[in-house]
Amino acid sequence: MGQPLEHQSGEGRDPAGATQPELPPGQRLQRGWPVTHYGPVPKFRPERWEFRVFGATAGGGKHCWTHEEFTALPHTTVVADLHCVTKFSMLGAEWGGIPARTLLDLAPPADDVTHVMVWAEYGFSSNLRLSDFADEQVLFATHKDGELLTAEHGFPLRLIVPHLYAWKGPKWVRGVEYMTADRRGFWEERGYHNIGDPWREQRYSYQEEPGDGPDL
């Protein structure tokens, strides 16, 4: 389930009509951007870096880009929030990068694809429904607020999925796998919710309902 339209800006109105930030349940407003990740920060080697789209592609083959080729794809900016499952929310950040929809156009999935697995350095992964991945605000980010991402925040590439918890958008992304059936990613295998909608506070797998995950 996607994020309701009225929540995309991170703002709401109180009964008196004054505009105020609106947060998902259980979240707190964060000033600044904490560094949160598991494991070491990978070293970026541009000559070895490659972005791949593979799995159930429309043509049955694999699509590859070098770092220079991928970052030369058409860029856009999205103003969107970031909600971390550790309960902080950062509102109204400007993200710059390549829309996920651009990737779907350049390397289309087969007709029976229902999910994607986003792969990152060190074998980290996150599964998404194709409909979530194709959302117009989903972005392979290279910049935040006009500045290049730092290594600690995911340089050279991180996925931004504003309507889901931030773990659904891995840092240091290296590829996308098209799948005809769902399967759990790294954190989903370790007890996190398979969908991760912050407005429904879908934090942990024990909260899943029938149809939320591949194991049910």
WOSUL-V945358 format. One record per helix or strand of 2 or more residues. SS is the DSSP state (a for helix, b for strand). FROM is the first residue (numbers start at 1). TO is the last residue. If there is no record, write none. Layout:
ss=SS from=FROM to=TO
ss=SS from=FROM to=TO
This chain:
ss=a from=5 to=7
ss=b from=11 to=13
ss=b from=19 to=21
ss=b from=28 to=29
ss=b from=50 to=55
ss=b from=63 to=66
ss=a from=67 to=71
ss=b from=76 to=83
ss=b from=88 to=99
ss=a from=100 to=106
ss=b from=115 to=120
ss=a from=121 to=123
ss=b from=125 to=129
ss=a from=130 to=133
ss=b from=139 to=144
ss=b from=147 to=148
ss=a from=151 to=153
ss=b from=158 to=160
ss=a from=166 to=168
ss=b from=173 to=179
ss=a from=188 to=190
ss=a from=198 to=200
ss=a from=205 to=207
